[in-house]
Amino acid sequence: MTEPVVITPAMTPQRARQIAATLDLGALPADFYSNPFPVYAALRGSEPVRTMPDGSWFLTRHADLVAVYRDAHTFSSDKKVEFTPKYGAHSPLLEHHTNSLVFNDPPLHTRVRKLIMGALTRRAIAGMEAGLVTLVDRLLDAIEAKGGGDLVEDYACAIPVEIIGNLLGVPHADRGPLRGWSLAILGALEPKLTPQQEALGNAGVREFLAYLQRLVAERRRQPGDPEHDVLTRLIQGEEAGATLSETELLHNCIFILNAGHETTTNLIGNALVALQEWPGQKDALLQAIGARPDWPALEPLLTRAVDEFLRFESSNQLGNRRALRACQVGGVALPEGALVTLCIGAANRDPAQFGNPEALDLARPDNRHLAFGFGIHQCAGLSLARLEGGVAIGRFLARFPRYRLTASPTRGGRARFRGFLQAPFAID
């Protein structure tokens, strides 16, 4: 059995309680970014519905998050009130985030979601498998030729860019800037926004919009197959006789590319790094993979593994809602207008919901994690993410069972999105 590698630094209970007692999402210490989970555990035990310095509330229990997700009539996803002072009334970032699917309530949310889901049917996703396997194997061939590489740069981030690029019909020659735009735009969602993050985010939106305007104009002239081309569906589709405005169309194209890219990149990278820390789980997964020859046979096994990787280290750690009326959460009274942070990373390690939650258990049964959200805002692309993650992780392990990290991986340094920027490795 391979010896475990310590990647996530330990945090003493005393230090976790110290950070929890003064937690401010606008001033997080470096050791929180490295390992926030002891802090989340301290909050769950002492103050699970925590009043924050800015007057918002921070939730860490699984049951409380589910209650908020379920009550979309009380808890709004619309971010105009929250994001206008953050980004400025006429900024590109404000226009983007307040027009995207994830930060809206019905009816816009319903219209856009139905159009997207129409191209992500079970049959459509199954039809992506062959192309995904070809893409993954091509990346693995390049890694083998070099004797290693970087788990993020050379592998994890390349897969969703291609898959989502295919869904929207982005020409291969145009895909180079997509990751940079995505990182800039999503980086501006951090609780504490630096001037550099703000400038990069606004520039990313402007450049992305300029590109998409040309792409949409071309697709209007030459439509794709709406059964498979999400962009054509968004252009042509109607819900109750209403089409999307040009602004809604363009910004939801940005959202699809960003959401499908960042979270899946983190899923794959986090999983392959976690298996270095949990060699017993890696060995058990390898043994199980070796007994099954192809994806249809591997799908249940790898889907369960993907769900556990997502529970253990959620790609998206934080969500937000605004209370439209006075209410209670977890026995705590919240006023109308209350801003609520849903700590997905904490809920997914809640011992009231999960046995031995701090351990990675790839055979975990009844894994009701919240990494995909819950309720009407549950991730529209969850089945595609499971396919991408399962194929990418399974084929990597089958090809390079003795891969090893050659240097400490570099975290992304963000509280909302948890992943690695770099993770150099070698194959033996």
C-alpha positions, 0 to 999 in steps of 0.5 A: 500500500502506498504511504499517505501524503500530508497535503491538507495541514492539520489545525489544532482545536484551539486554533479552529475555535479561535478562528470560529470565534472571530470569523469574518469572511472579509478577513480570513487567515491563510490557515483557513484557506488551507483547511477550513473544515476544523473551523466549520466543525467548531461553528457547527458545535457552538454557533451553527446559525452565526451572526457575522460582523457585517450583519449576515448569517452563516449556516453550517448544519446540513438540515438548516441548509436543506430547509433554506434550499427547500423554501424558495418562496422565503429565500431568494437567489436574486443578487441585485440587492447584495451585488449592487454595492459590491460591484457598482451600479453599472459594472460588467460584473453586476450585469453578468451575475444578476442575469445568470441562471444561478443568481435569479428566481423564477420566472427567468430561472425557470425559462433558462433552466428548461432550455438548458435541461432540454439539451442535457437529457439522459440520452444526450449525456450518454451520447457524450461518453465516446467523445469524452473517453477519446478526449481523456485518452488523448490527454493521458497519452500526452501525460505518458509521453512526458512522464507526468505533468500537472494534474490541473493544467494538463488534465483536470481543466482541459476536460470541462473546457472541451465538453462545455465548449462542445455543448455551446459549439465554441470552435476549438481555436477559440477556447484558449481564453475560456479558463482565464475568463472563468477564473477572473469572473468567478474569482470576483465572487469571493466574499472579500473583493480586492481591486485586482480581482474586481478589475480582472472580473470586469475585464473578463466579462467585457472580453467574454461578451465581445466574443459571444456576440460574434459567436451568437451572430454566427449561430443565428446565421447558421443554427446548430442542432437544438437537440445537442447545441445548447446555444442554438436552444437558447437562441431559438427556445421559448418558454410560455411564448417568451424568448431570452433577451440578448443580455440574458442570452449572452450572460447565461452562455457565460454562466454555462461555460464558467459553472461547467468549467470551474466546478468540474476542474476542482472535482477532478483535481481535488479527487486525484490529490485526495487519493494521495492522502487516502491511499487505502481508498485509492487501492480499493478503488483501483481493485474495483476498477480492475474487475470491471472492463468498461464505463457501463460496468464502472458507472455505479462504482465511479458515480458513488466515488464522485459523490463522495469526492464532492461531499468530502471537498465540495468544489463550491463551498459557499452559497447565498440567499436573501430572506424575503420575509421574517423567518426562522432557521435552526431556531434562530429568528431572521429579519426580512432582508437577512443575507444568509451564507450557506456553508456547503463545505460544513454541511457536507461534513455534518456528523448529524447527517454523515457517519465519520464525516472527516474520512474519505469513504468511497463506498459511503451509502446514502450520500445526500451531499449538497455539493450540487445544491438542492431544490429548484436550484440544484445543479442542472449539469449534475449528470454531466459532471458525474460522467466527466468526473467518473470517466476522468478519474477512473481512466486516469487511475487505470492508466497511472495507478502509481502516480505520485505528487512531486511537489506540494500542490498549490491551493487556489486561495479562495473561500467559495471555490475550493480547488488547486491551481497546480499539482505537479505529478510523475508516473512510475 
